[in-house]
Amino acid sequence: MQFGLSEEQILLQDNVKRFLNDNVALERVRKYAEGNSDADIWAGLSELGIAALLIPEEFGGIGMSTLDAAVVAECLGSNVAPTPFLGSAVMAPTALIASGGDHGEMLAQLAAGTHRIGIAFGEAIKRRNSAGLEVSNGRMNGTSLFAFDADADSYLVADQNMHLYLVSANAQGLTRSELTTVDKTRRTVELTYKDVEATRISTDVSVFEATLDIGRIMLAADTLGAAQNMLDQAVDYAKQREQFNRPIASFQAVKHMCAEMAASLEPCRSMVWFAAHALDDLPDEARATACHTKAHLSEVGKAIAKTSTEVHGGMGFTDLVGLHYWFKRIGANRQWLGAPEHVREEAAVLQGLVA
């Protein structure tokens, strides 16, 4: 039995890392944060086949596994890459395929990277008071907050009943308002619907749950990559920064900080891999495992982001180092698709620990 990545997955990881290191350095992330588009990054990743990763071959995809997608998500988090991967390459294809409908043309466009689908699941996960969506006779009214991908061509929208709809970004009556969040590496929007045409994808709650679960695993993998990068930066900085004519890495307190980060993060990699494996091969464990993985990575990522910044001292807060891009990405991942407290409550209900 093999407890690790296959040769093909390691090759996939190396190719994605090479592309990101060549094309998505920190300066490129800064340009995106200042308002530049991420179209060139997504086009390059699509040429590598990343957009087609989870789409069956019959629709122009590659038909790979959730674990393969998690490997890619970890790489994207490590480089804080601004891409529509979560929605266009993972959650939207999962929903379209699981729904069983005739979505061949849309899946082919997603596989080619020529169509982007954003995700608006906020109202289904934790609805705000006096908010929500109403759909009647194929027309949608209401508001969705914190929808992924401000540049999407369409949006996969979930209402409070966990029914899924596809809405064109150019639909009459739809208003997109970009939101200001801590994470500048991904843009989110508020969607306001006024009698907007909405195509029903599924009313089956299990389709929504499958889409939500894989999204949570990808966010956990993204946090894993971002936290690993912050740890690596902290270690490198500690080796170079000197105090009292010696590197601060030689001080016991700094050694302990770095060791504790490494010790807490290493088991998380296996946890993410198992969650991805369970989603494909262990359906009875998949949902609870996805919840626990999302919650645990959120907590570990938060602690590593804090400690890594402390190792850098005052430099950790400067834009020159750029550590804040990873710090804020981890913070945003913690909240999106369910904060740790909410996700743990879901897991407790699934396991019969609470009513």
C-alpha positions in Angstrom: 0.0 0.0 0.0 1.3 3.4 -1.0 1.0 6.2 1.6 2.0 9.2 -0.5 1.5 10.8 -3.9 1.9 8.7 -7.1 4.6 9.5 -9.7 2.0 11.1 -11.9 0.8 13.3 -9.0 4.3 14.4 -8.2 4.9 15.2 -11.8 1.6 17.3 -11.8 2.8 19.1 -8.7 6.2 19.9 -10.2 4.7 21.2 -13.4 2.2 23.5 -11.6 4.9 24.7 -9.2 7.3 25.5 -12.2 4.6 27.4 -14.0 3.6 29.4 -10.8 7.2 30.2 -9.9 7.8 31.5 -13.5 4.6 33.4 -13.9 3.1 34.2 -10.5 5.9 35.6 -8.4 5.0 38.1 -5.6 5.3 41.1 -8.0 2.6 39.5 -10.2 0.3 39.0 -7.2 0.9 42.7 -6.2 -0.3 43.7 -9.7 -3.4 41.7 -9.3 -4.1 43.3 -5.9 -3.7 46.7 -7.6 -6.4 45.9 -10.1 -4.8 43.8 -12.9 -6.7 40.8 -14.4 -5.8 37.2 -13.7 -6.8 36.1 -17.3 -3.2 35.4 -18.3 -2.6 33.2 -15.3 -5.7 31.2 -15.9 -5.0 30.9 -19.6 -1.5 29.5 -18.8 -2.9 27.0 -16.2 -5.6 26.0 -18.7 -2.9 25.1 -21.2 -1.5 22.8 -18.5 -4.9 21.1 -18.2 -5.7 22.5 -14.8 -9.1 23.8 -15.9 -10.0 20.3 -17.3 -8.7 18.4 -14.3 -12.0 17.0 -12.9 -14.0 17.0 -16.1 -14.6 13.6 -17.9 -12.7 12.9 -21.1 -16.0 12.8 -23.1 -16.4 16.5 -22.5 -12.8 17.4 -23.3 -11.5 17.0 -19.8 -8.8 14.8 -18.2 -11.0 13.0 -15.6 -8.6 13.0 -12.7 -9.3 12.6 -9.0 -10.1 14.9 -6.1 -6.6 14.2 -4.7 -5.1 15.5 -8.0 -7.1 18.7 -7.6 -6.0 19.0 -3.9 -2.4 18.8 -5.0 -3.0 21.7 -7.5 -4.9 23.7 -4.8 -1.9 23.4 -2.4 0.4 24.7 -5.1 -1.9 27.7 -5.8 -2.1 28.5 -2.1 1.7 28.3 -1.8 2.0 31.1 -4.4 -1.2 32.9 -3.4 -2.1 32.7 -7.0 -5.2 34.7 -8.1 -7.2 32.2 -10.2 -10.8 31.0 -10.6 -9.7 27.5 -9.8 -12.1 26.9 -6.9 -15.2 27.7 -8.9 -14.5 27.0 -12.5 -12.3 23.9 -12.2 -13.7 22.3 -9.1 -17.1 23.3 -7.7 -18.9 24.1 -10.9 -17.9 20.9 -12.7 -18.7 18.8 -9.7 -22.2 20.3 -9.5 -22.9 20.0 -13.2 -21.7 16.4 -13.4 -23.5 15.3 -10.2 -26.8 16.9 -11.3 -27.0 14.4 -14.2 -28.3 17.1 -16.6 -27.2 17.8 -20.2 -24.3 20.1 -19.5 -21.9 18.8 -22.1 -21.3 22.2 -23.9 -20.8 24.1 -20.7 -18.3 21.4 -19.3 -16.4 21.6 -22.6 -16.1 25.3 -22.2 -14.9 25.0 -18.6 -12.4 22.3 -19.7 -11.0 24.7 -22.3 -10.8 27.6 -19.8 -12.9 29.8 -22.0 -15.8 30.1 -19.6 -15.6 31.0 -15.9 -18.2 30.1 -13.3 -18.2 31.9 -9.9 -19.8 30.4 -6.8 -22.5 32.1 -4.7 -23.2 29.7 -1.8 -23.4 32.1 1.1 -27.2 32.0 1.5 -27.3 28.2 1.7 -24.5 27.9 4.3 -25.4 30.6 6.8 -28.3 32.8 5.8 -28.4 36.3 7.1 -31.5 37.7 8.8 -34.0 39.3 6.4 -31.9 38.0 3.5 -32.1 35.2 1.0 -33.2 34.3 -2.5 -36.5 33.6 -4.1 -36.9 31.7 -7.3 -40.3 31.5 -9.0 -41.0 30.5 -12.6 -37.4 30.6 -13.5 -36.8 34.1 -12.2 -34.6 34.9 -9.2 -34.8 37.8 -6.8 -32.7 38.6 -3.7 -29.0 39.0 -2.9 -25.9 36.8 -2.6 -23.0 38.1 -0.6 -19.3 37.1 -1.0 -19.6 35.4 -4.4 -16.3 34.1 -5.7 -14.8 35.5 -8.9 -15.7 39.1 -9.8 -14.8 38.3 -13.5 -16.9 35.2 -13.9 -19.1 34.7 -17.0 -21.7 32.8 -15.0 -22.5 32.1 -11.4 -23.6 28.9 -9.7 -26.0 30.1 -7.1 -27.4 28.2 -4.1 -30.5 29.3 -2.3 -31.5 28.7 1.3 -33.1 25.4 0.3 -29.8 24.2 -1.1 -31.2 24.2 -4.7 -28.6 25.1 -7.4 -29.1 27.6 -10.2 -26.9 28.9 -13.0 -27.1 32.6 -13.7 -25.4 34.5 -16.5 -23.2 37.4 -15.4 -24.7 39.4 -18.2 -28.3 38.5 -17.4 -30.8 41.4 -17.3 -31.5 42.5 -13.8 -28.3 41.2 -12.3 -26.0 43.7 -10.5 -22.4 42.9 -9.5 -20.8 45.0 -6.8 -17.2 44.2 -5.9 -16.6 43.9 -2.2 -13.6 45.0 -0.2 -12.1 42.1 1.8 -8.8 41.4 3.5 -7.8 39.0 0.8 -6.5 40.9 -2.2 -5.5 37.7 -4.1 -9.1 36.8 -5.0 -12.0 39.2 -5.7 -15.5 38.7 -4.4 -18.7 40.4 -5.3 -22.2 41.0 -4.0 -24.9 39.8 -6.5 -28.2 41.5 -6.5 -31.0 39.8 -8.5 -34.1 41.6 -9.8 -36.3 39.2 -11.8 -33.1 37.5 -13.2 -33.4 34.5 -15.5 -32.0 31.5 -13.6 -31.5 28.0 -15.0 -32.2 25.3 -12.4 -29.3 22.8 -12.1 -30.5 20.7 -9.2 -32.9 20.5 -6.3 -31.2 17.5 -4.9 -29.5 18.4 -1.6 -26.9 15.7 -2.1 -25.6 17.6 -5.2 -25.2 20.7 -3.2 -23.4 18.8 -0.4 -21.0 17.1 -2.8 -20.2 20.5 -4.3 -19.7 22.1 -0.9 -17.6 19.2 0.4 -15.1 19.4 -2.5 -14.9 23.1 -2.2 -14.0 22.9 1.5 -11.3 20.3 0.8 -9.8 22.6 -1.8 -9.8 25.6 0.6 -8.1 23.4 3.2 -5.5 22.4 0.6 -5.0 26.0 -0.3 -4.5 26.9 3.3 -2.0 24.1 3.6 0.1 25.5 0.8 -0.1 29.0 2.1 0.9 27.9 5.6 3.8 25.9 4.3 5.1 28.9 2.4 4.8 31.1 5.5 6.7 28.5 7.5 9.4 28.3 4.8 9.8 32.1 4.7 10.0 32.2 8.5 12.8 29.6 8.6 14.7 31.3 5.7 14.4 34.7 7.4 15.6 33.3 10.8 18.7 31.9 9.1 19.6 35.3 7.6 18.5 37.8 10.3 21.2 38.5 12.8 21.0 39.8 16.4 24.0 40.1 18.7 26.2 38.9 15.8 24.4 35.6 15.3 21.4 34.4 13.3 18.2 34.5 15.2 17.7 30.9 14.1 20.3 29.9 16.7 18.1 31.2 19.5 16.1 28.5 21.3 12.9 30.5 21.4 12.9 31.0 17.6 13.8 27.3 17.1 10.8 26.3 19.2 8.5 28.6 17.2 9.6 27.1 13.9 9.6 23.6 15.2 6.0 23.9 16.6 4.8 25.3 13.3 6.4 22.4 11.4 5.0 19.8 13.9 1.5 21.2 13.7 1.4 21.5 9.9 2.9 18.1 8.8 -0.1 15.9 9.9 -2.4 18.3 8.0 -1.0 17.2 4.7 -2.1 13.6 5.4 -5.5 14.9 6.6 -6.1 16.8 3.3 -5.0 13.8 1.2 -7.3 11.5 3.1 -10.2 13.9 2.8 -9.7 14.0 -0.9 -9.4 10.2 -1.1 -12.6 9.8 1.0 -14.6 12.0 -1.3 -14.0 9.7 -4.2 -13.7 6.3 -2.5 -15.3 6.4 1.1 -18.7 8.0 0.7 -19.8 7.2 4.3 -16.8 9.1 5.7 -16.6 11.9 3.1 -18.8 14.6 4.5 -17.6 14.5 8.1 -14.0 14.2 7.0 -14.3 17.3 4.7 -15.8 19.2 7.6 -13.1 18.2 10.1 -10.3 18.9 7.6 -11.6 22.4 6.7 -12.0 23.3 10.4 -8.6 21.9 11.5 -6.7 23.5 8.7 -8.4 26.8 9.5 -7.1 26.7 13.0 -3.6 25.4 12.2 -3.2 27.9 9.3 -4.3 30.8 11.6 -1.7 29.8 14.2 1.1 29.5 11.6 0.3 32.8 10.0 0.5 34.5 13.4 3.8 32.8 14.4 5.5 33.2 11.1 4.8 36.9 11.2 6.2 37.1 14.7 9.4 35.4 13.6 9.8 38.1 11.0 9.4 40.8 13.7 8.5 44.2 12.5 9.4 43.2 8.9 6.5 40.8 8.9 4.0 43.6 8.6 5.7 45.4 5.7 4.6 45.2 2.1 8.2 44.7 1.1 8.2 41.2 2.5 4.7 40.6 1.3 3.9 38.1 4.1 0.5 39.7 4.5 -0.8 38.2 1.2 -0.4 34.7 2.7 -1.7 35.8 6.1 -4.9 37.3 4.7 -5.4 34.4 2.2 -5.4 32.0 5.2 -7.8 34.3 7.1 -10.2 34.4 4.1 -10.1 30.6 3.6 -11.0 30.2 7.3 -14.3 32.0 6.7 -15.4 31.0 3.2 -17.8 28.1 2.8 -18.2 28.0 6.6 -16.1 29.1 9.5 -14.6 26.5 11.8 -17.4 26.7 14.4 -20.1 26.3 11.8 -18.3 23.4 10.1 -17.7 21.6 13.3 -21.4 21.9 14.2 -22.2 20.3 10.8 -19.8 17.5 11.6 -21.3 17.0 15.0 -24.8 16.6 13.5 -23.5 14.2 10.9 -21.9 12.0 13.6 -25.0 12.1 15.7 -23.4 14.0 18.6 -26.0 16.8 18.6 -29.6 16.9 17.3 
